[in-house]
Structure formats: structure tokens, C-alpha cells
Amino acid sequence: MASALAYKKNFKASAALELFYTGGPVALSPDAKSVACACSDDVKIVDVETGKVNATLKGDTELVTALCFGPDGKSLLSTSRSLQVRLWELSSGTCLRSWKAHDAPVANMVLDSSGGLLATASADKSVLVWDVDGGFCTHAFRGHKGIVTSVVFHPDPKRLLLFSASDDGTVRVWDLLKKSCIHVLDKHFSAVTSLAVSTDGWTLLSAGRDKVVNVWDLKSFSLRTTVPVYETLEAVCIVPDGCGLPGSIAKTGGSGIRFLTVGDLSVIRVWNSEGAYQLYTQKSSVTPSSSKKDDSKGGIFHATVAPGDRIMCVTSDQCLLFYESVPGEGDDVDLKLSKRLIGYNEEIIDLKYVGVDATRLAVATNLEQVRIYDMESMACLQELLGHTDIVLCLDTCVTSSGQPLLVSSGKDNSARLWDLETGTCMGMAAGHMAAVGAVVFSKKRKNFFVSGSSDRTIKLWPFEAITNEPGEPAKLTSKAVVAAHDKDINALAVAPNDSLVCSASQDRTAKVWRLPELTLVITLGGHKRGVWCVEFSPVDQCIMTGSGDKTIRIWSLSDGSCLKTFEGHTASVLKVGFITRGTQIISAGADGLVKLWTIKNNECTNTFDNHEDKIWALAVSGDGDKIATGGADSLVNLWIDCTLEDEEEAYRQEEEEALKDQDLANALKDTNYVKAVQLAFELKRPYRLLNVFEEVYRNEESTTQMQTILQALGKEHLRLLLEYIRDWNSKSKFCHIAQRVMYSMFHVISPTDLIKVPGIRELLEGILPYSQRHFSRIDRLSRSTFLLDFVLSSMASLLPSEDQRLLTIEPDVELTIEPATPPMSMSVQTPLNSANCRRNAMLEEVDAQLELISAMKEHVDSRMSEVEVVPDITPDVEISKKKKRKQKH
């Protein structure tokens, strides 16, 4: 017997590919475990192993221009275009100190080996040296005629020398003791971009955009040799002696200074200063060349030799590449890419899960490459190179033999078939006359794919027998083609049995075609805007579409009628997908929302908001438990089904609340009011707390008990209590308890402690208006009691003297006193033989009235002393006056 189908109710966002580097300075920590990256005006600390952002240092709305770690790796220095230098404590993420450095942005900065002195190079053509602890300037060096691009201290703390390079082609040597320039090294013919000092401290390397590296002797400050590298250089680094990197003395032997260079050729090369010859070069470029015409700068612009025989390179397309040395051919050593972190993905256009286990994710951005990410480490495993323009659409499948395949299409009017095991292009489908915006694999046989283009045509491409030469993709031939729509084709979907394909277009229609001949079956019309996405149901004979009219529709395949319409998005629906065996829908729109729908009741079950811009891409894993979304905010969110976890958590919380409810009842029975109040706060039950206070005020020792209760409350509980008092005070039924609790609070808790309660001002502003209203009602009640005094005094003045009362008594009339119904009424009785009896009856009647009036006044006085709010009696008094006037008339 099949198990009952469980609907999904909630998804939680797990690890995501987020934006952490937008270009600019990068600094590697001394232990090489974290890297600081400039992200617009913020600085983000990224863990190298996991690729996750550990901390974000908020900026000052200006772009970051330079970064530098402290020697211990626990502090960081940053500068921005606001001309401020900031010292950060990384453990807490707080700014310890800041000061203005230059009159122009700082281009580079470096700390000496002790960490006490900071040298800053600026665009104002000056170099300043700062005392980090004191925050004051110790040296000011001026002399360069251009922007100072690089600065470095001498590694020997006994030789207080500072080297600076500028775009005027000179390198200056500054003596910190003499506070002056002692030498000018001017053998470059272009801007000097990088400086490096050898480990022994007697050789200086300078690299520039004149495609040479100059080797300087620091004993005589003369040029020792010039190494032509035939590349515009951006960074030069010393290769330490004895390390395992290619070209080191431990690997190659010999003498001379070993150094590596990086630049616009995007390769790492190692050189020997002795003889000026190349020791090692990478076999292939580490970064692909871009075909965009607006890219004026490319390659690698920063490199650092890290501990553990590793090299970190930063590319112009915001990639952080980490290399480690591995054995090569023979006794040689080669560099292997161990990790690739993508700092900026631009807009996420499309993404798809790779493989059966969905542990990898293929992502298409505003680039010509397709990137494959590992979901555990968040690292880019490989880049698929081949397209010559932006990739627009992706689809993946796994063949019957277990081979993972990917098909991609883009603005270069072609589609490419990839083998993800090797990362090679198996075949290329060229034939469309415009950008190919939609591509989809077959679902059953996995032996063809269908493409849709802006040229309004659909083509079917089989790839069963691919024969291609090594290193060259095979040329695919289309088996069928049809002119499908009047406008651009946005999406395609193939039926689970490979018999049909559905196309969605900007002409507001979706059309169903029979495979493989691509003949029209039915046209689905009804949307008021272009159709952005389409999907076949995995279990029913129906099709789902999402449109720019903000709706999702389900269509019948038999007659093309609209079965259901889902409304809820506030902008265009860009992606849809079936989950939970076709009984639920997941959708993403231009409003940045992801919505979960249940088809049976036509309702939105949940809405997820974790994007700040349009969501262009949505991918669902095979079991539907994992969802990936990407959008124009350069963010990829991974969602995991947590319905079962939420139900278990809710069940556990119900059990805990039941136990606490029982403990609360037991505490009330044992008159342990302090514990009862604490439990009521933990349960967040205002009404139960109100009952506890009512129970406390029924006791004679309520003052002492309230003092004990209030003294045991913390600031957060006091804030909650004031919130509850504000709510109770707004209702006449509970206002008297609220006023008494507040009275006790103000007498027990000191004003200095009350001021420290978070949000005390807003809470008191909510309590005051209702308290003033209750005070006005009590004041009206107090004034109404004066009526009793008036009635009493009037009755006393109307009473005759004792002698007159005796003379006016009629012999045949006797007063009857009814104690249960005041005031007492008079009725006719049988004549009394004794006058004394009649007189006594009269006196008893007056005494009873006086006692009743006194009791009423005492009752009112007692109610007022307890500051209890009672209903206004003024309307009753007015009514009684009207009745008396009617009786008088």
C-alpha cells in the first residue's frame, strides 16, 4: 500500500554563493586561512577552505582602495576613498581607530615586520609613515612626480629603509633615520607596479608595465641586471629558498634570485635573476580571455606566495585562484589549481543541478563561461570554455550509462554539448540566426535536445553517434526545424515520454509540438503578457506556464483549456517547477520572491524572500527536496526542505509547553508566585500571567509578594511585562490589574533601572493615554459621590422635630419597613392602639435609611482607595432625575 503523500510546507536557506569581492585590493592572512576582499565599500573576510564569508566590516559608503593584515592576523587595516585609515579588530569586527591619511586616495600600504609602523602610498604623490598604536604620522616623504603605486619595508628591522615605486618610472629609497631620500632608481621607462625584497635583504626587484624586471643591488644601490619578460607585469614575488614551488633552489639548484611574475598573459612564470632566464611557465592560461570589446584590462593583477608551497592569484574577473605544487613530468614540479573562489558572478541567468545526487551546480552568468560549483565547499570546480558570447540557458541530464551531460546556449547563436566528467565540448549545434535563449534535453531516451531561438524557430538536435576529432567538438546537424512563434522564444519543455515539446514565447502563447517531426498539436492562449516559462506535469496530462501578467496557469493537453490559475506574485513569473510528485508548484518571479503552491486547494502555502532583485533562475533536484535560485543580485540561494524538521520541532515545543503548563499550575497551587511568573514569561502567556497577578492580589501579603516577584525579573522580562501592561491597560476588564502591577513596579524598581529597559519610551507612550482616560473616569466617579452627600443633607433638613412627628401621626396608618428593597416604601397597615408603636416604627425607618446611605458612601470610598475603575453612574443618576420629574408631573 502506498504511503500518504506529504505536502511540503517550508524550505530553509542553507549555504549560498554570495557576493564577496567586486574588484580592488585583496589581502591574504599570515596563516593563509582567510582572505580579506574589498566588496564595494565593505570588507569581507572569507574562509579559504569553505568559501564562506566569516565577517563583514561595514564601510563608509566609499570604495575600499587598500588592505593590509597585521603580523598576528588578528587585526586589519583598510583605507577607502574617504581618505580614512581604519584599524579593525577581526574577532569582534569593531573599528578600533581611524584617522585621515592623505589628501588623495591611498593606493597601497604595508606594515613593517614588528607591526608598529604603517607606510601608505597615495595618489597625492607622497609616502607617509604612521605609528599604528598612536595614530600619528612619524615620517612624510615627498619627491615622486606621479602616483605612488607600491611601497615596501626592508625585511631587516635593523636597516630602517623604505622603498616606494611610482608611475613616473622611478623607485625611491627612503632612510627612516635621516628622514630623507637617499637614492633614486630610475631605469624603468613606464609605471612601476610592484616591488619585492629578497629574503637576505640585499636585492630589490622592481616590475613595471615596460615588460621588464630590474634587479637592484642594495649594497651599492645599482642596477645588477634587467630581466625581459615580454609581458605587462602587475606583480612580482620572491620564491623562498628551500620551498617546493617550481623554480626554487631546492628543486633546480644553482645561484641567483628566484622570482615569479604575473600579468596580462594570465600565466605564472618563474625566473632566475642569474642569467635572466625562465625556469618555469604554466602550460595554459589560468583565466580565459574575454571576447567583450569593452574589456580593456585582463589577466592577473595580484599574486602572493602563501605558506605551505601555495600561491594565491587574483584575476581581473574577480576570481581567487589557489595553486599548490605537485610532481610533474620526471623530476619537475608543476602547479595545480587546488581551489577557485568566485567573488562576483554578476547576474545569475540560469542554473541547473548536475548529477543524480545533486552535489554540483552549473551556473550561467553574464559571461562566456559555464561554471560548475561544489555545493559543500562552495568552490568552482571547473569552467567550461567555448562560447564566444554570454551563455543564456542550461540543461543537464545523466545518460543510461551514468555519464553527466550539459547543454548550453547563448548569444553566439549556437548550442554546445558538454561532457562534465572531462569538461570537454562534445558537440556544437550551429544554425540559428539569432541568440539561442532556450534549450532542453529529452527526458526519457537522453539522445537529443531541442533549442529555441530569437529567430522564432525550434530545432531538434540528435547526438546519439558523435564522431569528432580529438580536441575538436563534433558538428551537430538538426533533424527537424519549425517556425514556431511570432516573437522570441523564451522557454522549452519536453514531455516525460519524449513525445511532445512545448514552447513559450513573448507572443503571449505556448504551443505544443509533436516529436520528432515538430508538428503543431495545440496552442495555449490566454495570458495577457509574454510567457516566460513552461513545464510538463510529471504525473498528469497538463502543462504549467508562467507569464509576465503575474499569473501561473495549468492547461489541459486534451483540449487546451485553462484548468487552474494561481495569482500572488506582484511581478512577472519567470520560473516555475513541479515538486512533490506533481502536486505542488514552486515559482520565482521578478518581485524577488519564491512561492510554494498547493495545486489541490489553489493556495500559496509559503513565500520565501531572500533575494533583492529579479530571480532569473530556478533549479529543482530530482527528489524535490533541494531548490536553487539565482537572480540579478548575483546571489545563489540553496533551499532545503525542512517540513519534517519543523513538525518535529513543533511537536517538541508542544511537549515542553505542556510540561511548563503543569509546572505553572503546581506553582500556583504551592503559592510559589515567583516561579509561576517566570514560567508565564517563558510560555509567553499574557493571560496566564494576569491570572497569577490576580491570585497574588487576593492575598493579604500581596505587597511583599509583588516586591519579591518584581525584584527577580531581568530587563527583558521587565520589557515584556510593560508590553503586557500596555495591552491590559487598553481593556476596561483588565485595567485595574494593570494599574496595580504598574504601581508596584514603580515603587519596587528604581527609575535608573527602568530607564535601562529596552524600548521603555515607546512602551510608556502606549500606556499613558489609557491611564489618563481611566483617571478621568475615576474623577467623574468621585464627583458623582457628592450626590450622596446632597441627598443625605436634603433628607436631614426635611425631617420634622420629634414633637411634630408625634402630632402628625395618623391613628389608622402604620409604616412598614422592607429591609431588602431600599429605599423603604410605606404601606397602609391596620390601626395601632398605641402611639408609641407608631413613633418607634417611624424612627426605625429613618435609621435604616441613614445606615443605607452611610454604607453606600463607605463602599464608594473603599473602591476609590483601591484605585479600581467602575462604570460611570452619571447616566443612571440622570435617568433617575427624569423619572422623578415624570412622577412629580
Disulfide bonds with the S-S distance in Angstrom:
none
